[in-house]
């Protein structure tokens, strides 16, 4: 029969062995699978490590109330977010084994900077992929109408930011009317990204039946980690590929979410989005008013100028007509008297003169053209002889130093000179100079 050991003795042996062999504490990287706060102030956690959706390791942990108050307070101060399920943390833990409760970790500290850094790393990887695929500026290429009048809005009807947006549109001082339709979505928490994407699909289906001018995504601020859903990669892709311009007013003053980056236009708050839409109306109305004013001014000036010119022309025409009529009457009487006597003689004489003049002109211009052609041929030959290309074609070259012909320069050893031939320009350095006397 085998010698037995009590369960308590075995438990104590395990505990003593762990205390002897393990370090006093370890810094452990894990994801919070579950977190419960007890009435006495203690916190009980399940820490897990995953590959994809598969849990590769799981361990119970606790934070005693005194430590938990300090750890949770510092974590919220640094990250702007309380400890919660799904976060990846770096914690300092002591490995413990209890005779009744078994194996667990006692957490002594949590590094909030690790959680922020992990979020930043994942966020940057998403941005890099979107940039490589050309999605960051895809929605910015969409054309936003000068006066957008039908808007699809993704928000929560209970969100303060949505109320601000509606109030700004409905009570604008100019009385502009923008037709908008709300597509509700959850805007924070683990299911927020999926909820927003579902709302985007609803907008897309509605857009096919009656098109929208723009899609507005608004929230209204919150803690930095409350905005994690707006850094979701699937959401960013859906916004980037949306067929109409996307405007965001998520409401965080300091940081820019990935949703802001891929949007056509990013604005700080829902109120700013509403004001941006209204500004399009104001700009368009101001432009119309300016054009109308310019048109009225130009038309008025043209009318006044036309009337003045018309009066001047009318007066000039009357005087000119009167003067011309009298003059022509006198001239007509004189011509009639003269024509009766000498018309035939003048006609014959003029015909003869015209004939002689035509003959003389023809001979004169024929000689002149021949002389000019000969002169042009002589000039052409002279120009051909003077053309540098003629000399280059015969094998001659031209050399310059600093842009001046060689014979007008004073060459020195070491200077650069350029030699031009018909098809080449050769740069060379002067190494030797020999003077030749005349």
Protein Blocks (a to p, Z undefined) as FASTA:
>chain_A
ZZdddfklmmmmmmmmmmmmmcfbdcdddddfbdcddfkopacddddddehjacfbdcdd
dddfklmmmmmmmmmmmnopacdehiacdddddddddfklopadddfbdcfklmmmmmmm
mmmmmmmmmmmnopmmmmmmpccdfbdcbdcddddfkbmklmmmmmmmmmcfklpacddd
dddddfedjklmmmmmmmmmmmmmmmmmoccfbdcddfegaafklmmmmmpfklmmmmmm
pcbdcdddehpakbccfklmmpmbdcfblklmmmmmmmmmmmmmmmmmmmmmmmmmmmmm
mmmmmmmmmmmmmmmmmmmmmmmmmmmmmmmmmmmmmmmmmmmmmmmmmmmmmmmmmmmm
mmmmmmmmmmmmmmmmmmmmmmmmmpmklmmmnopacddeehiafklpccdehiacdddd
fkbccddddfbdcdddZZ
